[in-house]
Every structure is written in structure tokens, then in C-alpha cells.
């Protein structure tokens, strides 16, 4: 599921921004389709987005525009797209990742192989002090057994965590939910830590839900500003970029 809406503070109309002749949301839909792990649906707030996806051969579901988060939007869309409950898990993929590697989309499902995990997500190693100190970079305290490629997320913060020597991780905002976990999550009220850190995933941790993270090599490039958009255009216009 790819939630998408036209309202964006820094880049209005972002889903329909033209990149190499196609709307950005279509590029994301293609990358998700190439991951080959299940049906791909764009959960959109406006008919313009639905029309662009449909014209490219994709499936879009219209949702109420006022949803406070992508999680709420995909929950509504999931009920429309799969009313019989055939899918037991769902990935929430951001609609501003037009260059994402399909292998990264597949990776987010890996932690759900453990039946104790409610929600899976992704992290990448932090390589610089600036990245570690930047409050716009969400950090994760990750417990990994033997330094493996998955671990349990103990806390998320805009502050540099954990303290001391050792690896630190940059959270990547892509999630895979068990269907029952998504239903529970969107029904919960915002938590105190969620509101303090302005991080929605803390609601799950505050209510005893388990989040595990898969470590990937790098943070996918996201489009948030006009400068990012120009960079995405350059990447996808290059030979082999699409």
C-alpha cells in the first residue's frame, strides 16, 4: 500500500510531480510492483492521483482526505482493496521514494518471519556525526543478537541514541504490519512519547507492540524539496536509472 496526497508543505502536488515523463507516484508504484511480493495499491486522497495511477496500469483506491497519517489511510484502503481479508500483512511504502530498490521493499517483510513481531521496519547504519546529531534523522535503539541483520526496536528518538560505543541506526519510515496489528494500531489514541518526539511508531511501543527492524545498507532517497525533485529527475533520466 502506497499512501499519497497532494497536500505537502514543502512540495505541493508532490505525487504528480513529473519525473522522466511520469508522475512520481507512478515510479514508486513501479518499484513496488517490481518487488514481486503481492498486489500493489495506491491509497490516495485525490482523484488526480488515482487517475495517474490507473492510466499507468496500476490500482488506486480513493480514501477520505482528512486522515492524520499514512497508516490510517492504508487501513481504510485495505478494507476496500481486500474486504475478504486474504492478505495477512501489508507494507506501508512512502510515495516519495521514486528511486527505491525493489530489494529494499522486500527486505521489510523479513522480520515478520518471527510470529512474535507485530510490525517490521528498516534501518541503515549512521555514518557521520552530523547525521547522528540531526533531529530530522530518527534514530533507533536496536537490540541485535550477535550483530545479525535484524533486531528488536527498543525506542525511536530524534536524539542521538543509544549512548556509548557501537553502531547507531537511522530509521527508514517503511513498515510492514500484520493486518491485526495495523487494526489495533490505528484504533489506539496517540501516546505521550509519540506526541513529545512527534514519532507515530512510539504509539505501538507504548502499548506493548513489538517492532523489529531489518538492517539495509543505505537510506533510500526521498523527495521532500524542489532540489530533491531535480536530483530524482537526474537519476531517473540517466541510462539505466528507470
Protein Blocks (a to p, Z undefined) as FASTA:
>chain_A
ZZddfbdfklghklmpceehiafklmmmmmmmmnonaccddddfbfklmmmmmmnopacd
dddfkbcbfklmmmmmmmmmmmnomagbdcdddfklmkbcfklmmmmmmmmmpmkbmbdc
dddddfbfklmmmmkbccdddddehhiabdcdfbdcfbdcdededddddddfbdcddfkl
mmmmmmpccdfklmmnopaklmmmmnopacdddddfbdcdddfbfklmmmmmmmmmpghk
ZZ
